[in-house]
Amino acid sequence: MVTRQTDYTADAVEAARSVLWDIYYCIRYYPGGLDRLVEEFKPHLENGLVKEALKIIAEKFSSPAHIGSKHVADFEDIYDPEERAYIQRDAYERVNALISRLRSSKT
């Protein structure tokens, strides 16, 4: 029984890594770039679910050392300390840029 719970926990962690990496990937490679992605979000910024999701994403990527940025590096199996620091910083900066632009577009 313990093995089964451990398997579920490992699956949940891997799923979280995958979702956080997907967010990073979409921001990084969105057709039309960040400007286009911001435009896609604008009509939905007052939706309660979108607000909550953006709040959670902002929390997960609130620094290069937070769990979102770490999970991006984990998902890519990056172990070299310099490369890991680079990808964590990149993930943080890209997500933060999206969140900042969305916040400023509401005013």
C-alpha positions, 0 to 999 in steps of 0.5 A: 500500500505504501508503494501505491501512495508513493506512486501517486505522489510521484505521479502528482509531482511529475504532473505539476512539473509538466504543467509548469513547464507547459506554461513556460513553453507556451509563453516562450514559443507562442506564435506572435510572441508575448504581445500576441499572447497578452492580446489573447488574454485581454478579453478574459482578464475579468473571468474569475477562473482566469484571475485565480489561475494567473494568481497561482501562476504568479505565485509559483514563478515569483522568483527564479528560486520558486517552485515553478522555475525549479520545476521547469529545470527539473522537467528538462532534466537540467543538472549543470548548476549554471545551465539550471540557474539560467533556465530558472531565471529565464522561466521566472523572467518570461512568466513575470513579463506576462503577468506584469503586462497583463496587470498593466493592460487592465488599467 
